[in-house]
C-alpha cells in the first residue's frame, strides 16, 4: 500500500479502527479529565506549545483544544468548521494559524477565543504551516503547494517549485527553510522561498515531517521507520534505520534531541547513536511537542492525548474519551 501524505493515509487507517486500546508507555492512566470535550471518534493531528504553559491541539472534526497550564486543564475553542484541521503554528500566546482540508486557513489574534477564516486561494488540502513572526509564514500542501504571506495571512502568494509532489511538512530558521513530501522530495531555500532548490534525500519513500533546531541540524520522519539526519543544512542527509517498520509521522525536540511518533502508537527517542522504542497502545500518533525538559504532549487517533511530566520516562493518557 502506498501512502503519499500522512493525512490521507491516517484517514484510511482510522476508518477501520473502532475498538479502543489501553494506554501504555509507563502504563499510568492518570491525568486530568477531558470528559465532554473529547470522544473516541476524534482524531488529533498536531500539537504546539507556546512557552512553558500554553498548548494547542487540532484535529477532526474541526477540533481545537487549548490548555493554559501545560495540559492540566483544557478548553474547547470554537473553530466554526467541521473539516479536518491538520497543523497549528503560534508565534506568541495570542497569534496563531491553523490549516486543514479544502485550502482552509484559520487565524486568531486573541489566543483562540475567536478564529477567522483567511482566503488561501487554494482548494486542495493544506498539511502544514510555519510562521517565524506575526507577519511572515508559509503553508504547504497537495500538488506542490507552497504559499507565503508577509502580512499575517491577509494575502497569500504562491511560490513556484519544480514538480507537483504533495508536500507534508515545512520548517524555517529565519529566512532559511525546508519542505518535504512524497517520493523523498526535499526542497531548501535561503531567501524565504523566492528560490527553492531540490536536495537529495537519499530515499524514494514519503517524508511525513521535517524539523530543524538551527540552520544546520535537522531531522526528517519517513515511512517504514526511516529517520533522516543532517548536520550541514541538508546538503547531505544520513539515512538511519530506527529498527521499526512503522511509518513515522511527527517530530519534536527535547533539549535538542529528536523524539518521533507514528503508526501503531510508536514513540521513538534519540539515545546515543540509536533510538529507543516505546509503544503507546493506540492505533496511531501524529503530533508531539515539548515545552520544557520535563513536560510534553503527544496526540493521535481515538481522541488520544498523552502527557509527560518526567521527560518522557512515563506518558499518562488524559482521560476523556
Buried (B, 14 or more C-beta within 10 A) or exposed (E): EEBBBBBBBBBEBBEEBEEBBEBBBBEEEEBBEBEEBBEBBBBBBBBBBBEEBBBBBBBBEBBBBBBBEBBBEBEEBEBEBEBBBBBBBBBEBBBBBBBBBEBBBBBBBEBBEEBEEBEBEBEBBBBBBBBBEBBBBBBBBBEBBBBBBBEBBEEBEEBEBEEEBBBBBBBBBEBBBBBBBBBBBBBBBBEBBEEBEEBEBEBEBBBBBBBBBEBBBBBBBBBBBBBBBBEEBBEEBEEBEBEBEBBBBBBBBBEEEBBBBBBBBBBBBBEEEEBBBBBBBBBBBBBBBBBBEBBBBBBBBBBBBBBBBEBBEBBBBBBBB
